[in-house]
Amino acid sequence: MAFAHNTPVQFIPGIGARTAAVLHELDIHTISELVRVPEKVLIELFGPSIRSVLTLIGSTQQKHIYSVHSHIQQPTFKQEKKSFMKRLHLAAQFVMML
């Protein structure tokens, strides 16, 4: 099944309301943002069942997304680090709630 890179995560089969809410808290709203997160991080947050979602999206989807965005200016290391630290902090808060 193919999805557009701008498909909201809540429309992916296998992503429920709670998972979508956590992804939104982590500032992940679309498939293109979701596939940029390392699989290990997603498994740590949501458990091994997230693999079925990643399989559904497919690795070819990720390659397509990067080729579509190749003309867009890439964020700097400092911007990436700040975004990663924000997401890591929110993930830690989520894990503490469990």
Secondary structure, 3 states (H helix, E strand, C coil): CCCCCCCEHHHCCCCCHHHHHHHHHCCCCEHHHHCCCCHHHHHHHHCCCHHHHHHHHCHHHHHHHHHHCCCCCCCCHHHHHHHHHHHHHHHHHHHHHC
